[in-house]
Amino acid sequence: MDCKHFDNVLEDLERDTSMPAGARDQALQHAEDCAYCRARLVAARLLSLELRALAKHDENLLAPARVEANLLGAFRERTRRLSRV
């Protein structure tokens, strides 16, 4: 595997999603051998952890009622316009 191919699978690797057989092993081996790609994988995993922590911290926050009302109004208006077409 080269850096360009690693770039194509980085997101799947970082998110631990399904990958073709052997592709994960090849990507991890490449990251072990290539300092640049290893650093990118570490940074991507760290960012993912930080985003999950932020989401957990903010999971109980609610937008003001006016924001919900504005969004619902905008969706309804868009639906009305699209149904006229």
DSSP file (Angstrom, degrees, kcal/mol; ACC not computed):
  #  RESIDUE AA STRUCTURE BP1 BP2  ACC     N-H-->O    O-->H-N    N-H-->O    O-->H-N    TCO  KAPPA ALPHA  PHI   PSI    X-CA   Y-CA   Z-CA
    1    1 A M              0   0    0      0, 0.0     2,-0.2     0, 0.0    22,-0.0   0.000 360.0 360.0 360.0 144.0    0.0    0.0    0.0
    2    2 A D     >  -     0   0    0      1,-0.0     4,-2.5     0, 0.0     5,-0.2  -0.625 360.0 -96.1-112.5 176.5    1.2    3.5   -0.7
    3    3 A C  H  > S+     0   0    0      1,-0.2     4,-2.3    -2,-0.2     5,-0.1   0.856 121.5  54.6 -62.2 -36.9    0.3    6.9    0.9
    4    4 A K  H  > S+     0   0    0      2,-0.2     4,-1.2     1,-0.2    -1,-0.2   0.932 111.4  43.5 -64.9 -44.8   -2.3    7.7   -1.8
    5    5 A H  H  > S+     0   0    0      1,-0.2     4,-1.1     2,-0.2     3,-0.3   0.891 111.3  55.6 -66.8 -38.7   -4.2    4.4   -1.2
    6    6 A F  H >X S+     0   0    0     -4,-2.5     4,-1.2     1,-0.2     3,-0.8   0.912 103.3  55.6 -57.8 -42.6   -3.9    4.9    2.6
    7    7 A D  H 3< S+     0   0    0     -4,-2.3     4,-0.5     1,-0.2     3,-0.3   0.858 104.1  54.9 -57.9 -36.1   -5.5    8.3    2.2
    8    8 A N  H 3< S+     0   0    0     -4,-1.2    -1,-0.2    -3,-0.3     4,-0.2   0.764 117.5  34.0 -70.1 -25.5   -8.5    6.5    0.5
    9    9 A V  H <X S+     0   0    0     -4,-1.1     4,-2.7    -3,-0.8     5,-0.2   0.426  88.9  98.5-109.8  -0.2   -9.0    4.2    3.4
   10   10 A L  H  X S+     0   0    0     -4,-1.2     4,-3.1    -3,-0.3     5,-0.2   0.906  83.9  49.5 -56.5 -45.8   -8.0    6.4    6.3
   11   11 A E  H  > S+     0   0    0     -4,-0.5     4,-2.4     1,-0.2    -1,-0.2   0.924 113.3  45.9 -62.5 -44.5  -11.6    7.3    7.2
   12   12 A D  H  >>S+     0   0    0     -4,-0.2     5,-2.2     2,-0.2     4,-0.6   0.902 115.1  48.3 -63.8 -39.9  -12.8    3.7    7.2
   13   13 A L  H ><5S+     0   0    0     -4,-2.7     3,-0.5     3,-0.2    -2,-0.2   0.923 113.3  46.2 -66.0 -45.3   -9.7    2.7    9.2
   14   14 A E  H 3<5S+     0   0    0     -4,-3.1    -2,-0.2     1,-0.2    -1,-0.2   0.873 116.4  44.5 -66.9 -37.8  -10.2    5.5   11.7
   15   15 A R  H 3<5S-     0   0    0     -4,-2.4    -1,-0.2    -5,-0.2    -2,-0.2   0.503 106.6-127.6 -85.6  -4.0  -13.9    4.8   12.1
   16   16 A D  T <<5 +     0   0    0     -4,-0.6    -3,-0.2    -3,-0.5     2,-0.1   0.885  54.0 156.0  58.5  41.8  -13.3    1.1   12.3
   17   17 A T      < -     0   0    0     -5,-2.2    -1,-0.2    -6,-0.2    -2,-0.0  -0.449  52.1 -68.7 -91.7 170.2  -15.8    0.4    9.6
   18   18 A S        +     0   0    0     -2,-0.1    -1,-0.2     6,-0.0     3,-0.0  -0.287  55.0 179.6 -60.6 138.6  -15.9   -2.6    7.3
   19   19 A M        -     0   0    0     -3,-0.1     3,-0.1    -6,-0.0     5,-0.1  -0.953  38.0 -83.1-135.9 155.0  -13.1   -2.9    4.9
   20   20 A P    >>  -     0   0    0      0, 0.0     3,-2.0     0, 0.0     4,-0.7  -0.224  66.9 -77.6 -55.9 149.6  -12.3   -5.5    2.2
   21   21 A A  T 34 S+     0   0    0      1,-0.3    -3,-0.0     2,-0.2     0, 0.0  -0.214 117.8   7.9 -51.7 130.9  -10.4   -8.5    3.5
   22   22 A G  T 3> S+     0   0    0     -3,-0.1     4,-2.5     1,-0.1    -1,-0.3   0.116 101.4 100.3  85.2 -22.5   -6.8   -7.7    4.1
   23   23 A A  H <> S+     0   0    0     -3,-2.0     4,-2.7     2,-0.2     5,-0.2   0.902  81.6  50.4 -64.5 -40.5   -7.2   -4.0    3.4
   24   24 A R  H  X S+     0   0    0     -4,-0.7     4,-2.9     2,-0.2     5,-0.2   0.941 111.9  47.6 -62.1 -46.9   -7.2   -3.1    7.1
   25   25 A D  H  > S+     0   0    0      1,-0.2     4,-2.4     2,-0.2    -2,-0.2   0.907 112.9  48.8 -61.2 -41.7   -4.1   -5.2    7.7
   26   26 A Q  H  X S+     0   0    0     -4,-2.5     4,-2.5     2,-0.2    -1,-0.2   0.911 112.5  48.1 -64.4 -42.2   -2.3   -3.6    4.7
   27   27 A A  H  X S+     0   0    0     -4,-2.7     4,-2.5     2,-0.2    -2,-0.2   0.925 112.9  47.5 -65.6 -44.2   -3.3   -0.1    5.9
   28   28 A L  H  X S+     0   0    0     -4,-2.9     4,-1.8     2,-0.2    -1,-0.2   0.884 112.0  50.6 -65.0 -37.5   -2.1   -0.7    9.4
   29   29 A Q  H  X S+     0   0    0     -4,-2.4     4,-1.8    -5,-0.2    -1,-0.2   0.913 110.2  49.9 -64.9 -41.7    1.1   -2.1    8.1
   30   30 A H  H  X S+     0   0    0     -4,-2.5     4,-2.5     1,-0.2     8,-0.2   0.926 109.8  50.8 -62.0 -43.7    1.6    0.9    5.9
   31   31 A A  H  < S+     0   0    0     -4,-2.5     7,-0.3     1,-0.2    -1,-0.2   0.848 109.0  52.2 -63.2 -33.1    1.0    3.2    8.9
   32   32 A E  H  < S+     0   0    0     -4,-1.8    -1,-0.2     1,-0.2    -2,-0.2   0.868 116.9  38.7 -68.6 -35.3    3.5    1.3   10.9
   33   33 A D  H  < S+     0   0    0     -4,-1.8     2,-0.6     1,-0.1    -2,-0.2   0.737 111.3  61.4 -86.2 -25.2    6.1    1.7    8.1
   34   34 A C     X  -     0   0    0     -4,-2.5     4,-2.5    -5,-0.2     5,-0.2  -0.908  61.3-162.8-113.5 112.7    5.3    5.3    7.1
   35   35 A A  H  > S+     0   0    0     -2,-0.6     4,-2.3     1,-0.2     5,-0.2   0.866  91.0  54.4 -61.4 -37.7    5.7    8.0    9.7
   36   36 A Y  H  > S+     0   0    0      2,-0.2     4,-1.8     1,-0.2    -1,-0.2   0.948 113.2  40.1 -63.5 -49.4    3.6   10.5    7.8
   37   37 A C  H  > S+     0   0    0      2,-0.2     4,-2.4     1,-0.2    -2,-0.2   0.849 112.9  56.0 -70.7 -33.5    0.6    8.2    7.5
   38   38 A R  H  X S+     0   0    0     -4,-2.5     4,-2.5    -7,-0.3    -1,-0.2   0.925 108.2  48.5 -61.6 -43.8    1.0    6.9   11.0
   39   39 A A  H  X S+     0   0    0     -4,-2.3     4,-2.5     1,-0.2    -2,-0.2   0.882 110.7  51.1 -63.7 -38.6    0.8   10.6   12.2
   40   40 A R  H  X S+     0   0    0     -4,-1.8     4,-2.5     2,-0.2    -1,-0.2   0.905 110.8  48.3 -65.5 -40.9   -2.3   11.1   10.1
   41   41 A L  H  X S+     0   0    0     -4,-2.4     4,-2.5     2,-0.2     5,-0.2   0.921 112.2  48.5 -65.5 -43.9   -4.0    8.0   11.6
   42   42 A V  H  X S+     0   0    0     -4,-2.5     4,-2.4     1,-0.2    -2,-0.2   0.923 113.3  47.7 -61.1 -44.3   -3.1    9.1   15.1
   43   43 A A  H  X S+     0   0    0     -4,-2.5     4,-2.6     2,-0.2    -2,-0.2   0.898 111.8  50.0 -64.4 -40.9   -4.5   12.6   14.5
   44   44 A A  H  X S+     0   0    0     -4,-2.5     4,-2.2     2,-0.2    -2,-0.2   0.906 112.4  47.0 -65.5 -41.3   -7.7   11.2   12.9
   45   45 A R  H  X S+     0   0    0     -4,-2.5     4,-2.3     2,-0.2    -2,-0.2   0.895 112.6  49.7 -67.3 -39.5   -8.3    8.9   15.9
   46   46 A L  H  X S+     0   0    0     -4,-2.4     4,-2.6    -5,-0.2    -2,-0.2   0.928 110.6  49.8 -64.3 -44.9   -7.6   11.7   18.4
   47   47 A L  H  X S+     0   0    0     -4,-2.6     4,-2.6     1,-0.2    -2,-0.2   0.913 110.0  51.3 -59.7 -42.8  -10.0   14.0   16.5
   48   48 A S  H  X S+     0   0    0     -4,-2.2     4,-2.3     2,-0.2    -1,-0.2   0.916 110.4  48.5 -61.3 -44.3  -12.6   11.3   16.6
   49   49 A L  H  X S+     0   0    0     -4,-2.3     4,-2.3     1,-0.2    -1,-0.2   0.914 112.3  48.9 -61.7 -42.9  -12.2   10.8   20.3
   50   50 A E  H  X S+     0   0    0     -4,-2.6     4,-2.3     1,-0.2    -2,-0.2   0.891 110.9  49.7 -66.0 -39.4  -12.4   14.5   20.9
   51   51 A L  H  X S+     0   0    0     -4,-2.6     4,-2.6     2,-0.2    -1,-0.2   0.898 110.6  49.9 -66.7 -39.4  -15.5   14.8   18.8
   52   52 A R  H  X S+     0   0    0     -4,-2.3     4,-2.5     2,-0.2    -2,-0.2   0.907 111.2  49.6 -63.8 -40.4  -17.2   11.9   20.7
   53   53 A A  H  X S+     0   0    0     -4,-2.3     4,-2.4     2,-0.2    -2,-0.2   0.901 111.5  48.8 -64.4 -40.5  -16.3   13.5   24.0
   54   54 A L  H  X S+     0   0    0     -4,-2.3     4,-2.2     2,-0.2    -2,-0.2   0.919 111.3  49.3 -64.4 -43.9  -17.7   16.9   22.8
   55   55 A A  H  X S+     0   0    0     -4,-2.6     4,-0.6     1,-0.2    -2,-0.2   0.909 111.8  49.0 -62.0 -42.0  -20.9   15.2   21.6
   56   56 A K  H >< S+     0   0    0     -4,-2.5     3,-0.7     1,-0.2     4,-0.3   0.913 111.8  49.2 -63.5 -42.4  -21.3   13.4   25.0
   57   57 A H  H 3< S+     0   0    0     -4,-2.4     3,-0.4     1,-0.2    -1,-0.2   0.877 119.5  37.4 -63.3 -38.3  -20.7   16.6   26.8
   58   58 A D  H >< S+     0   0    0     -4,-2.2     3,-1.8     1,-0.2    -1,-0.2   0.348  83.1 106.3 -97.6   5.6  -23.3   18.5   24.7
   59   59 A E  T << S+     0   0    0     -3,-0.7    -1,-0.2    -4,-0.6    -2,-0.1   0.749  82.6  46.7 -62.9 -23.8  -25.9   15.7   24.4
   60   60 A N  T 3  S+     0   0    0     -3,-0.4    -1,-0.3    -4,-0.3     2,-0.2   0.422  86.6 110.5 -98.5   2.0  -28.3   17.3   26.8
   61   61 A L    <   -     0   0    0     -3,-1.8     2,-0.4     1,-0.0    -3,-0.0  -0.538  51.6-159.9 -76.7 142.6  -28.1   20.8   25.3
   62   62 A L        -     0   0    0     -2,-0.2     3,-0.1     0, 0.0    -2,-0.1  -0.944  16.9-120.9-123.0 144.5  -31.2   22.0   23.6
   63   63 A A        -     0   0    0     -2,-0.4     5,-0.1     1,-0.1     0, 0.0  -0.483  47.3 -87.9 -73.8 152.7  -31.6   24.8   21.1
   64   64 A P    >>  -     0   0    0      0, 0.0     4,-1.5     0, 0.0     3,-1.1  -0.263  38.4-111.4 -58.6 151.8  -34.0   27.6   22.0
   65   65 A A  H 3> S+     0   0    0      1,-0.3     4,-2.6     2,-0.2     5,-0.2   0.823 116.8  61.4 -56.2 -33.8  -37.6   26.9   21.0
   66   66 A R  H 3> S+     0   0    0      1,-0.2     4,-2.5     2,-0.2    -1,-0.3   0.846 100.7  53.3 -65.1 -32.4  -37.4   29.7   18.5
   67   67 A V  H <> S+     0   0    0     -3,-1.1     4,-2.4     2,-0.2    -1,-0.2   0.936 110.3  46.5 -66.9 -45.7  -34.7   27.9   16.6
   68   68 A E  H  X S+     0   0    0     -4,-1.5     4,-2.7     1,-0.2     5,-0.2   0.922 113.2  49.8 -60.7 -43.8  -36.8   24.8   16.4
   69   69 A A  H  X S+     0   0    0     -4,-2.6     4,-2.4     1,-0.2    -2,-0.2   0.908 111.0  49.1 -62.9 -42.2  -39.8   26.8   15.3
   70   70 A N  H  X S+     0   0    0     -4,-2.5     4,-2.3     2,-0.2    -1,-0.2   0.907 112.4  48.1 -63.8 -42.1  -37.8   28.6   12.6
   71   71 A L  H  X S+     0   0    0     -4,-2.4     4,-2.6     2,-0.2     5,-0.2   0.938 112.1  48.2 -64.6 -46.9  -36.4   25.3   11.3
   72   72 A L  H  X S+     0   0    0     -4,-2.7     4,-2.5     1,-0.2    -2,-0.2   0.910 112.0  50.5 -60.7 -41.5  -39.8   23.7   11.1
   73   73 A G  H  X S+     0   0    0     -4,-2.4     4,-2.4    -5,-0.2    -1,-0.2   0.910 110.7  48.9 -61.9 -42.5  -41.2   26.7    9.4
   74   74 A A  H  X S+     0   0    0     -4,-2.3     4,-2.3     2,-0.2    -2,-0.2   0.903 111.7  48.7 -65.2 -41.6  -38.4   26.6    6.8
   75   75 A F  H  X S+     0   0    0     -4,-2.6     4,-2.3     2,-0.2    -2,-0.2   0.911 112.2  48.9 -64.3 -41.8  -39.0   22.9    6.2
   76   76 A R  H  X S+     0   0    0     -4,-2.5     4,-2.4    -5,-0.2    -2,-0.2   0.914 111.7  49.0 -64.6 -42.2  -42.7   23.4    5.8
   77   77 A E  H  X S+     0   0    0     -4,-2.4     4,-2.5     2,-0.2    -2,-0.2   0.910 111.3  49.6 -63.9 -42.2  -42.2   26.3    3.3
   78   78 A R  H  X S+     0   0    0     -4,-2.3     4,-2.5     2,-0.2    -1,-0.2   0.907 110.4  50.5 -62.8 -41.4  -39.7   24.3    1.3
   79   79 A T  H  X S+     0   0    0     -4,-2.3     4,-2.0     2,-0.2    -2,-0.2   0.908 110.2  50.3 -63.7 -41.6  -42.2   21.4    1.2
   80   80 A R  H  X S+     0   0    0     -4,-2.4     4,-0.9     1,-0.2    -2,-0.2   0.930 112.1  47.3 -62.0 -45.5  -44.9   23.7    0.0
   81   81 A R  H >X S+     0   0    0     -4,-2.5     4,-0.6     1,-0.2     3,-0.5   0.902 112.8  48.4 -63.9 -40.9  -42.7   25.2   -2.7
   82   82 A L  H >< S+     0   0    0     -4,-2.5     3,-0.7     1,-0.2    -1,-0.2   0.836 106.7  56.4 -69.6 -31.7  -41.6   21.7   -3.9
   83   83 A S  H 3< S+     0   0    0     -4,-2.0    -1,-0.2     1,-0.2    -2,-0.2   0.707 100.9  59.1 -73.9 -17.5  -45.2   20.4   -4.0
   84   84 A R  H <<        0   0    0     -4,-0.9    -1,-0.2    -3,-0.5    -2,-0.2   0.688 360.0 360.0 -80.0 -19.3  -46.1   23.2   -6.4
   85   85 A V    <<        0   0    0     -3,-0.7    -1,-0.2    -4,-0.6    -2,-0.1   0.473 360.0 360.0 -76.3 360.0  -43.6   22.1   -9.0
